Amino acid sequence: MEYPIRPALARAVPTLPTGPNWHFEIKVDGHRMILRRTEDGVICYSRTGRTVTSHWMDLAVPAMQQLLPGTVLDGEAVIWNGGTIDFGAVQARAASSLDRARALAARLPASYAAFDVLAHPEHGGAAVAARPYTERRALLVEVLADVGPKIRHADTTDARVVGFVGPRRRPRRLALLPAGESRPRLSAPLDPVLAARLGALLADDPVEGEHLAAAGETYTALATELVVEVLAGTGRHGTLSVVRAR
């Protein structure tokens, strides 16, 4: 399966189809989103294939905690406000800056209305997408059975930036020194929007040479005061997932 996936889109028809083999879903007013759980974290794609993870971290975080790596879901990002779905709130979130998106998420957290599963590591991987809809629907119910309707918010902690991997203006990863650790480790791959923002913050910091990280990969060391926020629980025994700069 190639990423980003371009999902099949609905089209208007003058009359509803009839017959025993048709299935219907409730239409929700949100933004179509492919949610992909990777080995390193979660990537959220818009219907056009654009990576939008940074604006929807309140969906990405619980997905990383509750879905197996290799799971790909198709659905809709929605926001409940006063007991109804607020499409204007979804549009405002999608069009906002990263700081504004975080503030909006704290006030009106998003929900993910999943209506299809396109891949799952325990059921054939990407071959799931080629199965009949009835089989995928049954698998979706099974995959989400223990997730529940509530969003599980994650705590975060700080880590000091000591370097980067890749181009300085758009680093692929950061070399981080979390609290309580003595040897730098590399973060998960950065979302492109977040990478550009962090790159701008690191643009003028002095380079201190090349160093070896704990994973065996080299990084460019920097003398910087930059501190980033990472997901709690993704430290010593997991991947360091960067949320934002402090």
C-alpha positions in Angstrom: 0.0 0.0 0.0 1.4 3.4 -1.0 1.1 6.4 1.3 -0.5 8.9 1.4 -3.7 7.1 0.6 -6.3 8.9 -1.5 -9.6 7.7 0.0 -12.7 7.0 -2.1 -15.1 10.0 -1.9 -18.8 10.1 -1.7 -20.9 11.5 -4.6 -24.4 12.8 -4.9 -27.1 10.7 -6.4 -30.8 11.6 -7.0 -32.2 8.5 -5.2 -30.9 6.1 -2.6 -29.9 2.6 -3.8 -31.9 -0.3 -2.7 -31.3 -4.0 -2.2 -29.9 -6.5 0.3 -26.2 -5.8 -0.4 -26.2 -2.1 0.4 -24.9 -0.6 3.7 -25.4 2.9 5.0 -23.3 5.2 7.3 -24.4 8.3 9.1 -22.9 11.4 7.5 -20.9 13.5 10.0 -19.7 17.0 9.3 -15.9 16.9 9.8 -12.7 16.5 7.9 -11.9 13.2 6.1 -8.8 11.7 7.7 -6.7 8.6 7.2 -5.1 7.6 10.5 -2.0 5.5 10.2 -0.3 3.9 13.2 3.4 3.4 12.4 6.2 1.8 14.4 7.3 5.3 15.5 4.0 7.0 16.1 0.9 8.1 14.2 0.5 10.0 10.9 -2.8 11.8 10.0 -3.5 12.4 6.3 -6.1 14.7 4.9 -8.3 13.6 2.0 -5.7 15.2 -0.4 -2.8 13.3 1.1 -1.4 16.3 3.2 0.1 15.4 6.6 -2.0 17.1 9.2 -0.8 15.3 12.4 0.4 18.5 14.2 -3.1 20.0 14.1 -4.8 16.9 15.4 -2.5 15.7 18.2 -5.5 15.0 20.4 -6.3 12.2 17.9 -2.8 11.1 17.2 -1.9 10.6 20.9 -4.7 8.2 21.9 -4.3 6.4 18.5 -0.6 5.8 19.3 -1.5 4.5 22.7 -4.3 2.2 21.7 -3.7 0.9 18.1 -1.1 -1.6 17.0 1.6 -0.5 14.7 0.5 -1.3 11.1 -3.1 -0.3 11.7 -4.6 2.1 9.1 -8.1 3.6 9.6 -10.3 5.7 7.4 -12.7 8.1 9.0 -13.7 11.6 9.9 -12.2 14.1 12.4 -15.1 15.8 14.1 -15.6 18.1 17.1 -18.5 18.0 19.5 -19.7 21.3 20.9 -22.8 21.6 23.0 -24.0 18.1 22.1 -23.8 18.6 18.4 -21.0 18.2 15.8 -19.5 21.7 15.0 -18.1 21.8 11.5 -17.0 25.4 12.0 -14.8 24.3 14.9 -13.2 21.7 12.6 -12.5 24.2 9.9 -11.1 26.7 12.5 -8.7 24.0 13.8 -7.5 22.9 10.4 -6.8 26.5 9.3 -5.1 27.6 12.5 -1.4 27.9 13.5 0.1 25.1 15.6 -0.1 27.1 18.8 -3.7 28.1 18.1 -4.6 24.4 17.2 -3.3 23.3 20.5 -5.3 25.9 22.3 -8.5 25.0 20.4 -7.8 21.3 21.1 -7.7 22.0 24.9 -11.0 23.8 24.7 -12.8 21.5 22.2 -11.1 18.2 21.8 -11.6 16.3 18.6 -13.1 12.8 18.1 -12.4 10.3 15.3 -15.4 8.7 13.6 -13.8 5.6 12.1 -15.8 3.9 9.4 -13.3 1.6 7.7 -10.1 -0.3 8.4 -7.6 -0.5 5.5 -4.7 -2.4 7.2 -4.1 -4.4 10.4 -0.9 -6.3 11.4 -2.8 -9.3 12.8 -5.2 -9.7 9.9 -3.1 -9.6 6.7 -1.6 -6.2 6.9 -2.4 -4.0 3.8 -4.3 -6.9 2.2 -7.2 -6.0 4.4 -8.1 -3.1 2.0 -8.9 -5.7 -0.7 -11.4 -7.6 1.4 -15.2 -7.2 1.0 -16.7 -4.3 3.0 -18.6 -6.7 5.3 -15.4 -8.3 6.4 -13.6 -5.0 6.9 -16.6 -3.7 8.9 -16.6 -6.7 11.2 -12.8 -6.3 11.7 -13.2 -2.6 12.4 -15.7 -3.4 15.2 -13.2 -5.9 16.6 -10.2 -3.5 16.4 -12.0 -0.7 18.2 -13.9 -2.9 20.7 -11.6 -2.1 23.6 -10.8 1.6 22.6 -14.1 3.0 23.8 -15.7 6.4 23.0 -13.6 8.5 25.4 -10.4 10.3 24.4 -7.5 9.3 26.6 -5.3 12.4 27.1 -1.6 11.8 27.6 0.8 13.6 29.9 3.9 15.2 28.5 7.4 15.9 29.7 10.3 18.1 28.6 13.5 17.1 26.8 16.5 19.2 25.9 17.5 19.4 22.3 21.1 18.6 21.7 21.2 18.1 17.9 19.3 17.0 14.8 19.4 14.5 11.9 18.9 15.7 8.3 18.7 19.3 7.0 18.9 21.9 9.7 15.9 23.8 8.3 13.8 20.7 8.2 15.3 18.1 10.5 14.0 14.5 10.1 14.6 13.8 13.8 15.9 15.5 16.9 18.6 14.3 19.3 17.1 14.7 22.7 18.2 14.4 26.3 15.1 13.6 28.4 15.1 14.4 32.1 16.9 11.7 34.1 18.9 10.4 31.2 22.6 10.9 30.5 22.9 9.9 26.9 21.0 11.6 24.0 18.5 9.6 21.9 16.8 10.3 18.7 13.1 11.2 18.4 10.6 9.6 16.1 10.4 11.2 12.6 9.0 14.7 12.8 5.8 15.9 11.2 6.8 18.1 8.2 5.1 21.2 9.6 6.6 20.7 13.1 10.0 20.0 11.5 9.9 23.4 9.6 9.1 25.2 12.8 11.8 23.5 14.8 14.3 24.1 12.0 13.6 27.8 12.2 14.2 27.8 15.9 17.6 26.0 15.5 18.8 28.0 12.5 21.3 30.2 14.3 22.6 27.8 17.0 26.3 26.9 16.8 27.2 23.4 15.5 29.4 21.3 17.8 30.3 18.5 15.5 28.9 15.0 14.7 28.0 12.6 17.5 26.7 9.0 17.8 23.3 8.5 19.4 22.3 5.5 21.4 20.6 3.9 18.4 23.8 3.9 16.5 22.8 6.8 14.1 24.9 10.0 13.9 23.4 13.5 14.5 24.7 17.0 14.2 25.2 18.4 17.7 24.1 21.9 18.5 24.7 24.4 21.4 21.1 25.4 21.9 18.7 26.3 24.7 15.7 24.8 22.9 13.5 22.5 25.0 10.7 20.4 23.4 7.7 18.7 24.9 7.5 15.0 24.4 4.8 12.4 25.2 5.2 11.0 28.7 5.8 7.3 28.5 7.7 7.5 25.3 11.0 7.9 27.0 13.4 5.2 28.2 11.2 2.3 27.1 9.7 3.8 23.9 9.9 6.2 21.1 10.4 9.9 21.9 7.5 11.6 20.1 7.9 15.4 19.9 4.7 17.4 20.4 6.0 21.0 20.2 8.7 23.4 21.2 8.6 25.0 24.6 
